[in-house]
Amino acid sequence: MTRTAHRRYANRTQTPFEKSVPATCSQPHVVGKATLRHNRLMLVMALIVGLAVFQLANTSHAAMERVPLALTGPGCDTHENELSRALLTLQGVNAAHFHRIADHVLVDITVGIIVPEELVRHLNTVATSWQCRAEIMQSCITADPAPHTQIHAP
């Protein structure tokens, strides 16, 4: 077979390149490999879910504060259950701890819903017949700097 005859035979038996690649496919399709569009979609969905989770986490954690209240009077010890019930009925009060410090109650509140002065006013109104009085306890821990001492070298 001559060279020209071989070329004619090869041209008739081979499929032309234009007919083997579909015109609608912008890139060759590989089975099992995700396309660029699919990767972008998955990335966007993951970002949306991640942002939604963090947004929910931020809104569920409101600022909390622990308010120490000093209880004075003879009726405070015997009416602890009534004082606890009175505190927990207030909106914004999350917990009341009576036995952590003697003659005190530590009240956990949500900042922005209730103020410490409202706690005192409510407790003093409820406990007037028991001769029990509540006051906001000032912190016994101070942040004053230590006094300066000078070391004199001989």
ZADO-759233 format. One record per residue (C-alpha): residue number from 1; residue in three letters; x, y, z. Coordinates in steps of 0.05 Angstrom, whole numbers, plus 5000, padded with zeros to 4 digits. Example, Ala and Ser with C-alpha at 12.3 -4.5 7.8 and 13.67 -1.06 7.14 Angstrom:
BEGIN
<resi:1; resn:ALA; east:5246; north:4910; up:5156>
<resi:2; resn:SER; east:5273; north:4979; up:5143>
# end
This chain:
BEGIN
<resi:1; resn:MET; east:5000; north:5000; up:5000>
<resi:2; resn:THR; east:5027; north:5067; up:4980>
<resi:3; resn:ARG; east:5030; north:5127; up:5025>
<resi:4; resn:THR; east:4972; north:5162; up:4991>
<resi:5; resn:ALA; east:4929; north:5100; up:4992>
<resi:6; resn:HIS; east:4942; north:5093; up:5067>
<resi:7; resn:ARG; east:4921; north:5164; up:5079>
<resi:8; resn:ARG; east:4856; north:5155; up:5041>
<resi:9; resn:TYR; east:4840; north:5091; up:5078>
<resi:10; resn:ALA; east:4856; north:5123; up:5146>
<resi:11; resn:ASN; east:4813; north:5184; up:5131>
<resi:12; resn:ARG; east:4753; north:5140; up:5115>
<resi:13; resn:THR; east:4758; north:5096; up:5177>
<resi:14; resn:GLN; east:4772; north:5149; up:5230>
<resi:15; resn:THR; east:4717; north:5192; up:5259>
<resi:16; resn:PRO; east:4730; north:5266; up:5252>
<resi:17; resn:PHE; east:4746; north:5304; up:5317>
<resi:18; resn:GLU; east:4687; north:5353; up:5311>
<resi:19; resn:LYS; east:4636; north:5296; up:5311>
<resi:20; resn:SER; east:4665; north:5261; up:5374>
<resi:21; resn:VAL; east:4660; north:5322; up:5421>
<resi:22; resn:PRO; east:4590; north:5348; up:5436>
<resi:23; resn:ALA; east:4580; north:5422; up:5420>
<resi:24; resn:THR; east:4542; north:5437; up:5484>
<resi:25; resn:CYS; east:4596; north:5414; up:5532>
<resi:26; resn:SER; east:4643; north:5470; up:5551>
<resi:27; resn:GLN; east:4694; north:5424; up:5583>
<resi:28; resn:PRO; east:4704; north:5349; up:5577>
<resi:29; resn:HIS; east:4660; north:5309; up:5625>
<resi:30; resn:VAL; east:4699; north:5264; up:5672>
<resi:31; resn:VAL; east:4659; north:5213; up:5711>
<resi:32; resn:GLY; east:4667; north:5220; up:5786>
<resi:33; resn:LYS; east:4698; north:5290; up:5785>
<resi:34; resn:ALA; east:4655; north:5348; up:5810>
<resi:35; resn:THR; east:4646; north:5406; up:5764>
<resi:36; resn:LEU; east:4666; north:5477; up:5781>
<resi:37; resn:ARG; east:4593; north:5498; up:5786>
<resi:38; resn:HIS; east:4580; north:5441; up:5836>
<resi:39; resn:ASN; east:4641; north:5461; up:5878>
<resi:40; resn:ARG; east:4617; north:5534; up:5881>
<resi:41; resn:LEU; east:4547; north:5512; up:5902>
<resi:42; resn:MET; east:4574; north:5468; up:5958>
<resi:43; resn:LEU; east:4620; north:5525; up:5982>
<resi:44; resn:VAL; east:4563; north:5575; up:5983>
<resi:45; resn:MET; east:4517; north:5527; up:6020>
<resi:46; resn:ALA; east:4571; north:5511; up:6072>
<resi:47; resn:LEU; east:4583; north:5586; up:6084>
<resi:48; resn:ILE; east:4508; north:5599; up:6093>
<resi:49; resn:VAL; east:4501; north:5542; up:6143>
<resi:50; resn:GLY; east:4563; north:5564; up:6180>
<resi:51; resn:LEU; east:4540; north:5636; up:6186>
<resi:52; resn:ALA; east:4471; north:5614; up:6208>
<resi:53; resn:VAL; east:4500; north:5571; up:6264>
<resi:54; resn:PHE; east:4546; north:5626; up:6289>
<resi:55; resn:GLN; east:4489; north:5677; up:6286>
<resi:56; resn:LEU; east:4445; north:5631; up:6328>
<resi:57; resn:ALA; east:4501; north:5620; up:6377>
<resi:58; resn:ASN; east:4512; north:5695; up:6386>
<resi:59; resn:THR; east:4439; north:5710; up:6398>
<resi:60; resn:SER; east:4429; north:5655; up:6449>
<resi:61; resn:HIS; east:4484; north:5679; up:6495>
<resi:62; resn:ALA; east:4458; north:5743; up:6526>
<resi:63; resn:ALA; east:4502; north:5781; up:6574>
<resi:64; resn:MET; east:4496; north:5753; up:6644>
<resi:65; resn:GLU; east:4515; north:5787; up:6710>
<resi:66; resn:ARG; east:4519; north:5761; up:6781>
<resi:67; resn:VAL; east:4491; north:5810; up:6832>
<resi:68; resn:PRO; east:4511; north:5800; up:6905>
<resi:69; resn:LEU; east:4456; north:5821; up:6954>
<resi:70; resn:ALA; east:4467; north:5827; up:7029>
<resi:71; resn:LEU; east:4408; north:5803; up:7070>
<resi:72; resn:THR; east:4400; north:5834; up:7139>
<resi:73; resn:GLY; east:4347; north:5821; up:7191>
<resi:74; resn:PRO; east:4321; north:5764; up:7234>
<resi:75; resn:GLY; east:4270; north:5738; up:7184>
<resi:76; resn:CYS; east:4317; north:5726; up:7125>
<resi:77; resn:ASP; east:4341; north:5657; up:7145>
<resi:78; resn:THR; east:4272; north:5628; up:7158>
<resi:79; resn:HIS; east:4241; north:5654; up:7093>
<resi:80; resn:GLU; east:4293; north:5632; up:7043>
<resi:81; resn:ASN; east:4243; north:5594; up:7000>
<resi:82; resn:GLU; east:4196; north:5654; up:6995>
<resi:83; resn:LEU; east:4255; north:5700; up:6977>
<resi:84; resn:SER; east:4278; north:5651; up:6923>
<resi:85; resn:ARG; east:4208; north:5645; up:6894>
<resi:86; resn:ALA; east:4201; north:5721; up:6894>
<resi:87; resn:LEU; east:4267; north:5729; up:6857>
<resi:88; resn:LEU; east:4254; north:5675; up:6805>
<resi:89; resn:THR; east:4186; north:5704; up:6786>
<resi:90; resn:LEU; east:4221; north:5766; up:6759>
<resi:91; resn:GLN; east:4236; north:5768; up:6685>
<resi:92; resn:GLY; east:4311; north:5768; up:6674>
<resi:93; resn:VAL; east:4329; north:5730; up:6737>
<resi:94; resn:ASN; east:4362; north:5664; up:6719>
<resi:95; resn:ALA; east:4384; north:5636; up:6787>
<resi:96; resn:ALA; east:4389; north:5653; up:6861>
<resi:97; resn:HIS; east:4444; north:5623; up:6904>
<resi:98; resn:PHE; east:4434; north:5629; up:6979>
<resi:99; resn:HIS; east:4487; north:5585; up:7012>
<resi:100; resn:ARG; east:4550; north:5608; up:6977>
<resi:101; resn:ILE; east:4562; north:5668; up:7024>
<resi:102; resn:ALA; east:4531; north:5673; up:7093>
<resi:103; resn:ASP; east:4474; north:5724; up:7098>
<resi:104; resn:HIS; east:4478; north:5739; up:7023>
<resi:105; resn:VAL; east:4444; north:5717; up:6960>
<resi:106; resn:LEU; east:4479; north:5716; up:6892>
<resi:107; resn:VAL; east:4429; north:5730; up:6837>
<resi:108; resn:ASP; east:4445; north:5714; up:6764>
<resi:109; resn:ILE; east:4410; north:5764; up:6718>
<resi:110; resn:THR; east:4407; north:5778; up:6644>
<resi:111; resn:VAL; east:4435; north:5847; up:6630>
<resi:112; resn:GLY; east:4386; north:5894; up:6596>
<resi:113; resn:ILE; east:4324; north:5859; up:6621>
<resi:114; resn:ILE; east:4329; north:5876; up:6695>
<resi:115; resn:VAL; east:4374; north:5921; up:6736>
<resi:116; resn:PRO; east:4402; north:5905; up:6806>
<resi:117; resn:GLU; east:4362; north:5962; up:6838>
<resi:118; resn:GLU; east:4297; north:5928; up:6815>
<resi:119; resn:LEU; east:4318; north:5864; up:6851>
<resi:120; resn:VAL; east:4329; north:5903; up:6916>
<resi:121; resn:ARG; east:4263; north:5940; up:6910>
<resi:122; resn:HIS; east:4224; north:5876; up:6896>
<resi:123; resn:LEU; east:4256; north:5837; up:6953>
<resi:124; resn:ASN; east:4246; north:5894; up:7003>
<resi:125; resn:THR; east:4173; north:5899; up:6982>
<resi:126; resn:VAL; east:4162; north:5824; up:6990>
<resi:127; resn:ALA; east:4201; north:5817; up:7056>
<resi:128; resn:THR; east:4174; north:5876; up:7095>
<resi:129; resn:SER; east:4131; north:5832; up:7141>
<resi:130; resn:TRP; east:4191; north:5787; up:7156>
<resi:131; resn:GLN; east:4236; north:5844; up:7178>
<resi:132; resn:CYS; east:4286; north:5825; up:7124>
<resi:133; resn:ARG; east:4323; north:5877; up:7083>
<resi:134; resn:ALA; east:4363; north:5869; up:7019>
<resi:135; resn:GLU; east:4420; north:5915; up:6997>
<resi:136; resn:ILE; east:4468; north:5911; up:6938>
<resi:137; resn:MET; east:4534; north:5887; up:6967>
<resi:138; resn:GLN; east:4595; north:5928; up:6947>
<resi:139; resn:SER; east:4653; north:5885; up:6927>
<resi:140; resn:CYS; east:4703; north:5869; up:6981>
<resi:141; resn:ILE; east:4758; north:5860; up:6930>
<resi:142; resn:THR; east:4790; north:5925; up:6909>
<resi:143; resn:ALA; east:4834; north:5940; up:6851>
<resi:144; resn:ASP; east:4876; north:5993; up:6887>
<resi:145; resn:PRO; east:4949; north:5988; up:6869>
<resi:146; resn:ALA; east:4996; north:5961; up:6922>
<resi:147; resn:PRO; east:5034; north:6014; up:6961>
<resi:148; resn:HIS; east:5102; north:6031; up:6933>
<resi:149; resn:THR; east:5160; north:6008; up:6975>
<resi:150; resn:GLN; east:5230; north:6032; up:6961>
<resi:151; resn:ILE; east:5289; north:5989; up:6974>
<resi:152; resn:HIS; east:5349; north:6031; up:6994>
<resi:153; resn:ALA; east:5414; north:6001; up:6972>
<resi:154; resn:PRO; east:5475; north:6017; up:7017>
# end
